[in-house]
Amino acid sequence: MFDTIIEILKFNPKSPLIFTRFYFWAFFAVVMAGYSIIYKKKTPRNGYLFFLSLFFYYKTSGIYFLLLVFSTISDFFIGKGIYKSDNKRNRKLLVALSVFLNLFVLSYFKYSYMFINSVNYVFGSDFKVVNYFNLWANQFSGGGFDIDKIILPVGISFFTFQTISYILDVYRKKIKPVTNILDYGFYVSFFPQLVAGPIVRASEFVPQLYKEYVLSKKEFGAAIFLILNGLLKKLFISDYIAVNFIDRVFSNPLAYSGFENLMGLYAYSMQVYADFSGYTDIAIGVALLMGFRLPVNFNSPYKALHVGEFWKRWHISLSTWLKDYLYIPLGGNKHGEFRTNLNLMITMLLGGLWHGNTWQFVIWGGLNGIGLIVYKYWRKISPFKGNHTWAVRFYAIFITFNFITMTRIWFRSETMDKANAMISQIVYAFDSSKIIEMTIAYKNVFALLLFAYIVHWLPSSFKNWYKNAFVSLPLWIMALIVIIVVFGIYQFQTFELQPFIYFQF
């Protein structure tokens, strides 16, 4: 019995604690059982959830949970130092220290390979990457952690940006620093959104730490709806089309016709949306059951009329973070047309790098920057200005969606060679004679893909109607639907659970 408990508590890299595993929902049930006892007492409640969030991160990332502890402790005290200091120079030095520490840790784990490979390529050298974190851990604990490979800790990009925004908001005097380290640790590590967002601003979340627990029946129903919606997006749509079609095409584009490569691109656009927005739905729903409100992170992004609107609908917490903490500090649109365009490009290039440590992500970010700039000039000369007919909207959505989908060639491809191979197949080996044959061969995948896009493009009023209809149901009917949906999902699933895409970022 004791050995079983130890095995449950130990980190298992082959079975991380993620929303799609039964183990997570058992963990959440235990969390809620304890929470039901102390939820009225704010300080014990926050401390309880902080330590359980650390455990959650340990079960997700192993020893790398110490990075989260380091970030929490350092930024807690730096934030207090900034607030207490009346010396502007000292305040700036403390901000610089926080930003340096956070970005240094992030860059080491995320960009070491990119940097070393680039240096070796340019200078013909043969430098090797060393995992000094594991090396020090081995020296301290006598463990056997691999020092020849750097593994990106799950969610490090998210909590790094979250702590940086906290420090900058304290410096700008938009918020006061959190006075209790347990409260601050809870804000940084809150487990529903810790490993894949949304990126939560302190100004939005910290005030909730000191409020009474409130959850209406309507909010309870909305939370359950979001969790089910997220599970359906992830397991029913994203994982199925990935395993049965997308992964095969992107792994070897030359083995498939141009038509299959093109459909793989359209399928990936849906997969990455269903996967990431599915995670966000579950995170918001789980947090809401505990009485905490997380910001909306997606708003039907493929309904966007232009690239700028797309980025107001897609990964909203990152888009607004980049705008507030990068684009505007660079000067925004206040220093002329050239500087505005340059600031846009810098922001999107760095946004691309935030997503990954390969040049494909730089290209992806650059293409989105070009899309934003081109639209700026297009809207000045557009013959459709002020024309909001359905035909014009359809045209705008069609162009925007296809542009965004095209950029995903570089976002998804593992290497530049594979990205080039996919483009080559689409342009030179489309083979339209096999369209009917391939459509029949992949009929289940394509039917599910069509269904997913139809649902995505449904009017928001209709989506709100069936959401509100669910929320208004009696609890026993709601519970019955939950059982049926969960049972159906796992019966439908015939493959191993896939990790969430944004875990790699």
N, C-alpha and C positions, 0 to 999 in steps of 0.2 A: 504493500500500500504506500509506504513512504517513498519507495523507489519510483512508483507511478507519479506521485505528486512532484518529485524532483524533475522527472522527465517532462511533465506538463509545464513546469516553471522555466526550464532551460530553453535557451535560444536554439531553434532548429532552422538553419538556412534553407532547408528544403520545404519548410512549412511555416512561412511567416504569417503573422497575425493580420489578416486582411479581411475586408468586409464580406467577401464571397465565401469564406470558409465557415463551417459550423462552429469551429473553435472560437471565432470572434463573437458570435452571438451568445455562446455560453459565457464568454468573458463579459460581454455587455450585460447579461442577466445578473451576474455576480456584482458588477459595478452598480447596477440599479438597486439591487437588494440592499447593499450597504448605503447607497445614496438615499434610499427611502427613510433611513434612520436619522441621518444627519443633515438633510438638505435644508432645514430651517436655520441651521447655525452656519453663518457665512464663512468664518475663518476655518473651522474644521472641514467644511464642505470643499473649500478651495484647495486646502492642503491634501485632502483625500483624493481629489481628482488630479492634482499635480503628480502625486506619487504613482497613481494608477496609470497616468499618461506616460510617465517615465518607464513603467513596466511594459506598457504597450509598445513604446519605441524600442526597448530592449528586445522584445519578442519579434520586432520587425527588422532590427539592424544589429543586434548583438552588442558587442563591446563599444560600437560607435555611439551608443547612447551617451557616452561620456562627453562627446562633442556638444551634445545638446545641453548637458549640465554645465560645461565650460561657457558656452554662449550665454546661458541664463545668468550665471553668477557674474561674469564680467560685465555684461550690459546692465544688469541691475545696479551695480555699484557705479558704473560710469554714468548712468542716467541720473543717479542721485548727486554725483559730483557736478554734473553740468547744471543742474537746477540750483544747487547751493552756491555756485561760484558767481561773483559779480564781475569777474575779470573776463572781458570778451575774448582775449587771446587764449586764456586757459580753457574757456568753454569750447573754442574751436579746436584746440589741441586734443581735448577729450573726445570730441566728435570724430576727429581724424583717427584717434587711437581705436575707437570702436569700429569705424568703417574699415580700417586697415586689418584689424584682427578678424573681423567677420569675412571680408573678401579674401584675405590670405588663406584662411582655412577652406573656404569654398573653392578658391582657385587651385589650391594644392590637390584636393580630392577630385576636382572636376576637370581641370585643364592641364595637369602635369603631362599626360601622354601627348596632348596636342602640342604643348610647348617643346617637349624633348624631341618629338618626331620632327618638328619644324626645324629645330636647331641642327639635328643630325642631317637633315636633308640639305640645308643651306651650306653647312660647313664640312659635311662629309665625316662627321664625328660619330662616335658609337656610345653615347651616354645611355645609361639604363635608369629606369624608374625604380626608386626604392620607397617602400611604404614605411616611412619613419614612425608613423603612429603605431603600427604593428611591431616594429622593432623595439620601440620604447616599452610597449605593453609586454613583450617577451622578456625584456630585461627586468621589468618590475615584478611580473607575476610568474616568470618561468614557463610561460605558455608556448605554444607552437604555432603562432599566427604567421601566415604567409607574408614575407616581406618583399617578395618579387612582383607583387601585383597590387595595384591600388583599386579598391572597390568603392564606388560612389555610394556614400551612405544615403539611404532612402530619405527623401524629404528635405535634404540639407539646403537646397535652393529656396524652399518655401520658408523655413524658419529663419534662415539668414536674412531674407528680405523683410521678414516680419520684425526682427529685432532692429534692423537698420532704420526702418520707418519709425519705430518707437523712439530711438535715440534722436533722430532728426526732428520729430515732433516735440520732444522735450526741449531740444535746443531752440526751436522756433517758438517756444512757449505756447504751443497749441494745447498741450496737456501737461498735467503735473505728473511727476514720476510715481510709480507704485511704491508704497512704503514698506510693504511686507514681501519678502522674497518668495514666499510660498504663493502669494497671489500673482506675482510677476511670473513665476515659473509655470503656474497654471495657464496664464495668458499665452505664453510662448509655446507650451507643449500640449495644449488641449487636444486629446487624441483623435477626435473625429476628423479634424482638418489638418492634423500635423504633417502627414506625409505626402499629401497631394492638394493641399489648399481647400478652400480659398485662402488667399493671403489676407489676414484679418488685421485691420488697423487698431491700435490701442485705443484710439478715441471712440471706436465703435464697440469694442469688447470690454475694456476695463470697467466702464461704469456698470456693466451687467454683473460684475463680481460682487457688487455690494447691494444688489437688489434682491427683493424677496422672490422666491420661486413662484412663478405663475404659469399655468398651462391650462388654457380653456379646452373644452371639448372640441371646438373647431380646430385649434392648433394641434391637438392630439391627432385628429383625423388627417390634418395636412402633413404631419410628420410621418404617419404610417403610409400615406399616399406617396410621399417623396421616397421613402425607403423602398417600397415596392417598385416604383417607377425606375429608380436607380438600378435595382437588381435586374429588372427586365431589360433595361438598356444594355447593361454589362453582359449578363449571361445569355440572354435570349437573342440579342442582336450582335453586339460587338464580338464576343468570343466565337460565336458560330460562324460568322462570315470571315473572321480572321483565320481560324483553323482550317476551314474548308475551302478557302479560296485565296485570300489576300497574302498570307504568309508564303504560300507556294509560289505565287507570281513574283513577289518582290525578292524571294531568295534566288530566283534564276529567271530573270526577264526574257532571256534569249530562248528559253524552252517554250515560250508561249507566244501566240500571235499578237499583233498590235491591238486587235480588238480586246483580247483578254487582258493585256496590259492596261488599256484604257479603262476597262471595267474594274480592274484591280485598283486603279486610282480613285474612281468614283466610290468604290466600296470602302477604300481606306478613309476617305473624307467622312463617311458615315461612321466607320469604326472608331476613329479618334474622337469624334463628337460623342457618340454613345458611351464610349469608355470613360472619358473624362467627365462629361456632364453627369453620367451615371454615378461616378464616385462622389461628385459634388452633391447630387440629390441625396444620397445616403448620408453623407456627412452632415448636411443641413438638417435632415430628419432626425438623426441620432442626437445631435446637439439640442434640437428643439425639445425632444423628450426629456432632456435634463434641464430645460428652462432657459437655454441660451440661444440667441438668434444670430446666425451667421449670414453674411451678405450673399445676395444672388450672384452667381458667377457666370451664368449663361442665359441668353435671351434669344432663342431661336436664331442663331447666327447666320444660317443659310438663307434667311429672309432679307439679309442686308442688301441695300441698293447700291452700295459702293464700299470700297475697302475701308475707308474711315469708319463707316457705320458697322462693318464687320467687327472691327476691333473694339467697338463699344458694346458689342453683343457677345464676343468670344473671350473667355478667361478674363472677365471684367476686372477682377481684383489685381491681376498682373498688369493689364492695360492701364488702369488708373494709377497703379504704383509707378510704372515707367513714366507716365505723364507728369505726376506730381514730384517725383524724386530724381528724375533724369532730364526729361524734355524741358520742363519749366526752368530748373536751375541752369540748364545750358543756355537759356535765353528765350526759349519758346519761339513765339512769332513776333517778338518785340524789336528785332534788330534787322529788319529788312528781309526781302524775299530770299536772297541767297542763304543767309544765316538760318532762316526758318527751314528751308529745304535741307540744309546740312544737319540741323538739329534733329529733324525727322529721320534722316538716314542713320545718324549715329545711334539714335534711340532704337530703331528697328534692328540694326546690326547687333547691338548689344542685347536686344531682346532675343535675337536668334542665338547668340552665344549662351544666353541664360538657359536655353533649351538643351544645348548639347555641345560637346567638345570636338566637333568635326567641322571641316570647312563647308560641308553640306548645309549645316545650320546657319552659317554666315551667309551663304547664297540665299537660303530661304528668307532670312531676315532682310537682306538687301532687296530681294524682289518685292517684299511687302512694303518696304520703304519707297521703292520706285512706284508701286501701285498707288500709294498715298499721294505722292507728288504729282503723278500723271492726272489723278482725279482732280486735284486742286486746279490744274490748268483746264481740264476738260469742262468742268462746271461753269467756267467763264464763257465758253463758246458753245456750250451744248444747245442744240436746237430744241431740246426737250425741257429746258428750264421752265419750271412752273407747271409743267404738264404732268398730272398725276393719274392719268388713265391707266386701266389695268394692263394695256399693251405696253406702255412705257415702263411700268413697274416690273412686268414680266421680263422685258428686255434687260433692265438694270440688274435684276436679281440673277438672271441667266449669265450675264457677263461676269458679274462679281463672283458668283459661285464657281464658275469654270476657271477663273483666274486663280482663286484661292486653291482649288483642287489641283491645278497645274503646279503650283509652288510646292505641293506636298510630295512631288517626285523626290525632291532633295531632303524634305523633312523625314521621309520614311526610309529611303534607300540607305543601306549600310555602308556603301562605298560610292565614290564618284563613278567608278566603272559600271556599277549596277544602275546608277541614275542615267548615265549615258546610254546604256543598253536599253533601258525602258523607253527613252525618247526615240532611239533608233527604231525600235520595234513599232512604236505607234506611228512614226512618220513613214517608214520604208517597208514595213511588213504587216500592214493592217489586216490584210487578207479578209475582205468583206464576204467572201464566199463561204466562210465558216461561221458567220454570225448566227444563223439559225441552229446549226449543229451545236455550237458552244452554248447558246442560250438554253437548249434542251438539256445539254450535259450538266449545266449548273443551274437548273431550273429552281431548285430549293433556295440556293443562295440568292439568285436574282429576284425571286419572288419576295423573300424576306427583305432584301435591300429596297425594293420598290415600296413595300409596306412601310418601312422605316422612313423613307423620304416623304411619303404621303402624310404620315402622322406629323412629321416635322413641319411640313408646310400647311398644315391645317390652320384655320384662323385662330388667333389667341382666344377669342370669345368662346369658341367651341371647346378648346382645351380647358378653359376656366370653368365651363359648364360641367364637364364630366368630372373635373377635380372637386368642384363644390358638391356635386351629386354624391360622390364617394364620402366626402367629409360629413355630409348630413345623414349618412346611414346610421341605423342603430348599431351599437357596439358589437352585438352578437353576429350581425351580418358582416360587419367589417372584419371580425375575427375569422369568419368562415371564408371570406374572400382571400384573406392572408394565407390561410392553410392551402386553399386550392391553388393560388398563384405560386407559392413556394414549392409545393409538391410538383406542380406542372413544370416549373423551371428546371428542377433537378432531374425530373424524368426525361425532359427534352435533352438535357446535357449528356453527351456521349463522349466527352473528351476531358482531359485534365484541366483544372482551373487555370486560367491565364492571369498573370499579374497585370495590374493596371498600368497602362502605357506611361502615365506621368510619374510613376515610381522611378523611372530612369532619369528624371530631370531633377 
